[in-house]
Amino acid sequence: MKTCIKAIQDYACSGRGGRGKQYRSFFADEEAFCIKAFMEYFYKLTHVAAVQTGSLLVWMANELNPISKFSDWEKKNVAREVNDVAIGRYDGRIRRVNGRGVGKKW
């Protein structure tokens, strides 16, 4: 969960030149894999849908952000991107991670 929250915080802060000092328009393959894997694991435990789990992750990332709280634009932007992971728009990128063998550790 810590990795997922950090990925969401990094993505949200990238628009204002935060962490990494570069703009990012999407999650990296490994970040998307991690978020999706957490959503699937959380579903197995609680039967909470992936979209609601994504909302929980975004809320936690905002609350635990050491720099500052997300602006309204950042919240909307990162929520949309996490929702894209939840509904499967990142599945092709996630399959690439699995093909490299990274995902097999989970």
C-alpha positions as CSV (number, residue, x, y, z in Angstrom):
1,M,0.0,0.0,0.0
2,K,2.9,2.3,0.8
3,T,4.2,2.0,-2.8
4,C,0.8,2.7,-4.2
5,I,0.4,5.9,-2.1
6,K,3.8,7.1,-3.0
7,A,3.1,6.6,-6.7
8,I,-0.1,8.5,-6.5
9,Q,1.5,11.3,-4.6
10,D,4.4,11.5,-7.1
11,Y,1.9,11.7,-10.0
12,A,-0.2,14.4,-8.3
13,C,2.8,16.5,-7.4
14,S,4.3,16.2,-10.9
15,G,2.0,18.9,-12.3
16,R,3.5,21.6,-10.1
17,G,7.1,20.4,-10.5
18,G,7.1,18.5,-7.2
19,R,8.9,15.2,-6.8
20,G,11.2,14.4,-9.6
21,K,10.9,17.9,-11.1
22,Q,9.2,16.6,-14.2
23,Y,5.7,16.5,-15.6
24,R,4.0,13.1,-15.9
25,S,0.9,12.5,-17.9
26,F,0.4,8.9,-16.8
27,F,1.6,6.2,-14.3
28,A,4.7,4.2,-15.1
29,D,4.0,0.6,-15.9
30,E,5.3,-0.7,-12.5
31,E,3.2,1.9,-10.7
32,A,0.1,0.9,-12.5
33,F,0.9,-2.8,-11.8
34,C,1.3,-2.0,-8.1
35,I,-2.0,-0.1,-7.9
36,K,-4.0,-2.7,-9.8
37,A,-2.4,-5.5,-7.7
38,F,-3.4,-3.8,-4.5
39,M,-7.0,-3.3,-5.8
40,E,-7.3,-7.0,-6.6
41,Y,-5.8,-8.0,-3.3
42,F,-8.1,-5.6,-1.4
43,Y,-11.1,-7.0,-3.3
44,K,-10.2,-10.5,-2.3
45,L,-10.2,-9.5,1.4
46,T,-13.2,-7.1,1.5
47,H,-15.1,-7.5,-1.7
48,V,-14.9,-3.7,-2.3
49,A,-14.9,-2.8,-5.9
50,A,-11.7,-1.5,-7.6
51,V,-13.1,2.0,-8.2
52,Q,-13.9,2.5,-4.5
53,T,-10.5,1.1,-3.5
54,G,-8.9,3.6,-5.9
55,S,-10.9,6.4,-4.2
56,L,-9.6,5.2,-0.9
57,L,-6.0,5.2,-2.2
58,V,-6.4,8.8,-3.5
59,W,-7.8,10.0,-0.2
60,M,-5.0,8.3,1.8
61,A,-2.4,9.8,-0.6
62,N,-3.8,13.2,-0.1
63,E,-4.1,12.9,3.7
64,L,-0.6,11.4,4.1
65,N,1.1,13.8,1.7
66,P,4.2,15.3,3.4
67,I,4.5,18.3,1.1
68,S,1.0,19.7,1.1
69,K,-2.6,18.7,0.4
70,F,-3.6,18.2,-3.3
71,S,-5.2,21.1,-5.0
72,D,-8.7,20.5,-6.5
73,W,-7.2,20.1,-10.0
74,E,-4.6,17.6,-8.7
75,K,-7.3,15.6,-6.8
76,K,-9.5,15.4,-10.0
77,N,-6.5,14.5,-12.2
78,V,-5.1,11.8,-10.0
79,A,-8.6,10.4,-9.3
80,R,-9.3,10.1,-13.0
81,E,-5.9,8.3,-13.6
82,V,-6.4,5.9,-10.7
83,N,-9.9,5.2,-12.0
84,D,-8.4,4.4,-15.4
85,V,-6.2,1.8,-13.7
86,A,-9.3,0.4,-11.9
87,I,-11.4,0.0,-15.1
88,G,-8.7,-1.6,-17.1
89,R,-7.2,1.2,-19.3
90,Y,-3.7,0.3,-18.0
91,D,-4.1,-3.5,-18.5
92,G,-1.8,-3.6,-21.5
93,R,0.9,-1.8,-19.6
94,I,0.4,-4.1,-16.7
95,R,0.8,-7.2,-18.9
96,R,4.1,-5.8,-20.1
97,V,5.3,-5.7,-16.5
98,N,4.2,-9.3,-16.0
99,G,6.0,-10.3,-19.2
100,R,9.2,-8.9,-17.8
101,G,8.8,-11.0,-14.7
102,V,8.5,-8.1,-12.3
103,G,4.9,-8.9,-11.4
104,K,5.6,-12.5,-10.5
105,K,7.1,-11.4,-7.1
106,W,3.6,-10.3,-5.9
